[in-house]
Amino acid sequence: QVATVAVAAAARGLAKTPPRFLRRVLGVLSVGAHEATYEEARAARDLVLTVSAYTRGGSACLPRSIATALVCRRRGVWPDWCVGVLSAPPFTAHAWVEAEGRIVDEPMTSADFSKLFSVPAPTGVRPATA
């Protein structure tokens, strides 16, 4: 859990960087990872929420989504990290992760958002599990 606390702190710092820089950093970090399953991404998000009260805040979607992606990466997988806006007023910005084509544990569906950009999971075959 100590490592996850450090990841959450790093995510909070990354959330303050310019979008182009953040997207570039996350793109580099995603290289070599396998696509996260929904359950892997959900478990990572749950862990982030458990160790960081800050990421549970209503306006903490950006650091929460970054931390979730980073926890996934520590586990060798990567979700689709996404940034967008609500499709209907109020046009609020939001950041989230997706896996297996679904938004991970958010109160809305992908139809509720217009995605502006993402750092997708690298494509490829996941290693076989025993």
KEGU-950773 format. One record per residue (C-alpha): x negated, y, z; residue number from 0. Coordinates in nm, 2 decimals, m for minus. Layout:
BEGIN
+--------+--------+--------+-----+
|     xx |     yy |     zz | seq |
+--------+--------+--------+-----+
|      X |      Y |      Z | NUM |
...
+--------+--------+--------+-----+
END
This chain:
BEGIN
+--------+--------+--------+-----+
|     xx |     yy |     zz | seq |
+--------+--------+--------+-----+
|   0.00 |   0.00 |   0.00 |   0 |
|  m0.29 |   0.24 |   0.06 |   1 |
|  m0.37 |   0.21 |  m0.31 |   2 |
|  m0.01 |   0.30 |  m0.40 |   3 |
|  m0.02 |   0.60 |  m0.17 |   4 |
|  m0.34 |   0.72 |  m0.36 |   5 |
|  m0.16 |   0.65 |  m0.69 |   6 |
|   0.14 |   0.86 |  m0.58 |   7 |
|  m0.09 |   1.14 |  m0.48 |   8 |
|  m0.27 |   1.12 |  m0.82 |   9 |
|   0.06 |   1.13 |  m1.00 |  10 |
|   0.17 |   1.44 |  m0.81 |  11 |
|  m0.15 |   1.61 |  m0.93 |  12 |
|  m0.11 |   1.49 |  m1.29 |  13 |
|   0.25 |   1.62 |  m1.28 |  14 |
|   0.11 |   1.97 |  m1.26 |  15 |
|  m0.10 |   1.94 |  m1.57 |  16 |
|   0.01 |   2.06 |  m1.92 |  17 |
|   0.23 |   1.81 |  m2.10 |  18 |
|  m0.01 |   1.76 |  m2.39 |  19 |
|  m0.29 |   1.67 |  m2.14 |  20 |
|  m0.06 |   1.45 |  m1.94 |  21 |
|   0.05 |   1.26 |  m2.25 |  22 |
|  m0.31 |   1.21 |  m2.36 |  23 |
|  m0.42 |   1.08 |  m2.02 |  24 |
|  m0.13 |   0.84 |  m2.00 |  25 |
|  m0.19 |   0.73 |  m2.35 |  26 |
|  m0.55 |   0.64 |  m2.27 |  27 |
|  m0.45 |   0.46 |  m1.96 |  28 |
|  m0.19 |   0.25 |  m2.14 |  29 |
|  m0.45 |   0.10 |  m2.37 |  30 |
|  m0.51 |  m0.27 |  m2.30 |  31 |
|  m0.20 |  m0.32 |  m2.10 |  32 |
|   0.08 |  m0.56 |  m2.18 |  33 |
|   0.44 |  m0.45 |  m2.21 |  34 |
|   0.60 |  m0.44 |  m1.86 |  35 |
|   0.92 |  m0.64 |  m1.81 |  36 |
|   1.21 |  m0.46 |  m1.66 |  37 |
|   1.15 |  m0.65 |  m1.33 |  38 |
|   0.78 |  m0.55 |  m1.32 |  39 |
|   0.87 |  m0.18 |  m1.38 |  40 |
|   1.15 |  m0.19 |  m1.12 |  41 |
|   0.91 |  m0.35 |  m0.86 |  42 |
|   0.65 |  m0.08 |  m0.93 |  43 |
|   0.92 |   0.19 |  m0.90 |  44 |
|   1.05 |   0.04 |  m0.57 |  45 |
|   0.69 |   0.03 |  m0.43 |  46 |
|   0.64 |   0.40 |  m0.52 |  47 |
|   0.96 |   0.50 |  m0.36 |  48 |
|   0.87 |   0.29 |  m0.05 |  49 |
|   0.53 |   0.45 |   0.01 |  50 |
|   0.60 |   0.81 |  m0.10 |  51 |
|   0.88 |   1.02 |   0.05 |  52 |
|   0.80 |   1.29 |  m0.20 |  53 |
|   0.89 |   1.08 |  m0.50 |  54 |
|   1.23 |   1.01 |  m0.35 |  55 |
|   1.32 |   1.38 |  m0.40 |  56 |
|   1.58 |   1.48 |  m0.66 |  57 |
|   1.34 |   1.70 |  m0.84 |  58 |
|   1.04 |   1.45 |  m0.83 |  59 |
|   1.12 |   1.26 |  m1.14 |  60 |
|   0.80 |   1.35 |  m1.31 |  61 |
|   0.56 |   1.24 |  m1.04 |  62 |
|   0.78 |   0.94 |  m0.97 |  63 |
|   0.77 |   0.82 |  m1.33 |  64 |
|   0.40 |   0.88 |  m1.36 |  65 |
|   0.33 |   0.69 |  m1.03 |  66 |
|   0.55 |   0.41 |  m1.15 |  67 |
|   0.36 |   0.38 |  m1.48 |  68 |
|   0.02 |   0.40 |  m1.29 |  69 |
|   0.13 |   0.12 |  m1.05 |  70 |
|   0.23 |  m0.09 |  m1.35 |  71 |
|  m0.11 |  m0.02 |  m1.51 |  72 |
|  m0.29 |  m0.14 |  m1.19 |  73 |
|  m0.10 |  m0.46 |  m1.25 |  74 |
|  m0.20 |  m0.49 |  m1.61 |  75 |
|   0.13 |  m0.38 |  m1.77 |  76 |
|   0.27 |  m0.06 |  m1.90 |  77 |
|   0.64 |   0.06 |  m1.93 |  78 |
|   0.75 |   0.32 |  m2.18 |  79 |
|   0.70 |   0.65 |  m2.00 |  80 |
|   0.95 |   0.90 |  m2.12 |  81 |
|   1.04 |   1.27 |  m2.10 |  82 |
|   1.36 |   1.43 |  m2.22 |  83 |
|   1.67 |   1.63 |  m2.14 |  84 |
|   2.02 |   1.55 |  m2.06 |  85 |
|   2.22 |   1.53 |  m2.38 |  86 |
|   2.51 |   1.74 |  m2.24 |  87 |
|   2.51 |   2.05 |  m2.03 |  88 |
|   2.34 |   2.13 |  m1.81 |  89 |
|   2.04 |   2.05 |  m2.03 |  90 |
|   1.81 |   1.94 |  m1.74 |  91 |
|   1.46 |   1.80 |  m1.80 |  92 |
|   1.40 |   1.45 |  m1.68 |  93 |
|   1.12 |   1.19 |  m1.68 |  94 |
|   1.17 |   0.82 |  m1.64 |  95 |
|   1.03 |   0.48 |  m1.74 |  96 |
|   1.19 |   0.22 |  m1.96 |  97 |
|   1.12 |  m0.15 |  m2.00 |  98 |
|   1.28 |  m0.41 |  m2.23 |  99 |
|   1.48 |  m0.12 |  m2.39 | 100 |
|   1.64 |  m0.01 |  m2.06 | 101 |
|   1.59 |   0.28 |  m1.83 | 102 |
|   1.46 |   0.15 |  m1.50 | 103 |
|   1.68 |   0.22 |  m1.20 | 104 |
|   1.81 |   0.56 |  m1.29 | 105 |
|   2.17 |   0.67 |  m1.24 | 106 |
|   2.22 |   0.74 |  m1.61 | 107 |
|   2.18 |   0.54 |  m1.93 | 108 |
|   1.96 |   0.61 |  m2.23 | 109 |
|   2.27 |   0.75 |  m2.41 | 110 |
|   2.27 |   1.03 |  m2.15 | 111 |
|   1.93 |   1.16 |  m2.26 | 112 |
|   1.76 |   1.30 |  m2.56 | 113 |
|   1.40 |   1.18 |  m2.55 | 114 |
|   1.15 |   1.45 |  m2.63 | 115 |
|   0.84 |   1.23 |  m2.62 | 116 |
|   0.70 |   0.91 |  m2.46 | 117 |
|   0.40 |   0.71 |  m2.41 | 118 |
|   0.52 |   0.37 |  m2.52 | 119 |
|   0.40 |   0.03 |  m2.40 | 120 |
|   0.13 |  m0.11 |  m2.63 | 121 |
|   0.29 |  m0.36 |  m2.86 | 122 |
|   0.18 |  m0.72 |  m2.86 | 123 |
|   0.24 |  m1.06 |  m2.72 | 124 |
|   0.25 |  m1.09 |  m2.34 | 125 |
|   0.03 |  m1.36 |  m2.20 | 126 |
|   0.20 |  m1.69 |  m2.12 | 127 |
|   0.28 |  m1.74 |  m1.76 | 128 |
|   0.26 |  m2.08 |  m1.59 | 129 |
+--------+--------+--------+-----+
END
